[in-house]
Amino acid sequence: MSITATEAVFNSSYRLDVSDDDGTTWTPIAGLNSFSPTTATTTADNSDFNSGQYGSDVPTQKKVAVTATVIRRHDGTAYDAGQELVRVSAEDGSLLRYRWYDSGFVGGESKEADAYAQWAPQGGNQTTLQNINITLNVQGKPESVAHPDAP
């Protein structure tokens, strides 16, 4: 029996959290404005003389990166705690634990991985909100984990 999906998944339902204690406690990253996990596959030509005019490639490596844009936030006394963890780890070159998941569907994807962050503030005029581009260079294969909102 096939399943016909009827509910759209909105990008706004994705969440990104960071942990500086290997996943014991999680801090949400506020102001998430765009979110894109990608997997790049490196291939190598494995054609041989018996292939005739046709070649072939074989995957040799996969690399995962998560890119996101956040709107810089503060409460008048301090910047958002999640954003600050990312910024400081990018400056220090330290490895942190991240998780991303679809908060609109408890049965949806939920991933965790260690990653090095890149923090890139975007320019603009004085009336523009400050946006920060974040790139998480994931180390190894992300783990599928239990959804944080699951009972």
N, C-alpha and C positions, 0 to 999 in steps of 0.2 A: 504494500500500500504506500502510495506517495503522500508527502505532506505538502500542502500549498501554504506558503508563508504569506500572511496578509499585513503584518505590521512592519512599517519602515523603521529602520534604525537611524536615528539622528546623530550627527557628530556631537551635538551638545550633550549627549548622554554619556560620553566617555569621561572617565576620571583618571587622573594621574596622581599617584602618591609617592612619597619618598620616605626612606627609613635610614637613619644613621646608626642603627644598632642591629643590623642584619635581619630586619623584618620582625622584630619583637613589637615595636610600636611604629605606627604609620602617621605621617603628616600629609594632609592633602595640599596640593599645589593649587592655590586660588587663582582665579582670573584666566583659566584655560580658554583660549580663543580659537585655536586650531590644533589639530592633533592628527598625526600620521605615522603609524608604525610601518616600516618598509623592510623587505628582505632583498638584498642584492645577491645574485648568484654569479659567481665567477665560473667560467667554463674553459675547457682546454680541448683543442682539436684532437680527436682520437681516430681520425680517418686512416685507412691503410691502402695499400696498392690494390686490394681486391674490391674497393668501393666504387671503382669506375669514376664517373663524373660527380658522384654524390659524396659529400663529406658528412661528418657527424661530430657533435660536441658532447662532452660529458661534464656534468657539474663537478667542480673540484672544491668549492668552498661557498659557504653562505655567511653573510654578515647582516646583522639586524641593527637598524638605527631607528630611534623614535624621535621625530621632530614635532615640536609644538611651539605655539606662540602664546605668551601670557601677557595680560595687561598688568603692568606693575601696580601693586596695591600696598597701601599702608593704612593704619588707623589713627594717624596723627602722632604716634609715638614710636612706631616700629614698622618695618616692612613685613609682609606676609611671611610667616615662619617657613612654609614649604618652599617658597621662592628663595628665601635666604639660604636654606640648606643647599639648594642647587647652585646658587651664585658662589657661595663659599667653596663648595667642592670643586667648581670649575676653576676658581682662582688657585686653589691648593693642589689641584690635580689628584684629588682623592676619589676613591671608588665608593659609591653608595648603592644601596638596594632600591629598586623602583618597582612599582606595580601599576598596571593599567588595565582597565576593565570597563565594560558596558554597564552603567548603573541603571539603565532603563530595562534591563532584562536579567533577572537573577540567575537564569540558566546560561547566560551569555559568556563570552570569552573573558578570561581573567589570566593575565600573564605576570610573571615576576622575573627580574634579572638584575644582575649587577651591571653598572654602567659608569663610564666616565662622562661627565657633562661638559658641554660647551655653552657659554652664556654670551649672547650677542645683542646688546641694546640697539634699538632702531632709532634713527634720528627722526626729526620732524619739526614743525613749527611750534610756537608756544601754545597753540590751542589744541595740539594733537595729544592724545593719550600716549603715555610711554609704553611701547610694546617691546617685549624681549623675545628673541628667537632662541629656543633651547634645542640642542641636539644631544641625545643620549646615545653614546657609542656602546652598545650592548656587548658584553663579554660572553661569548659562547651562545648556546641556544637558550632562549627564554623558556622558563618552566610554565606549564599550564598548572594553575593552582585553583583551589576552591574559591568560588566567588565570595568577596568580602561581605556581601549582603545576604548570603545563603543562611538559612536557619541552622 
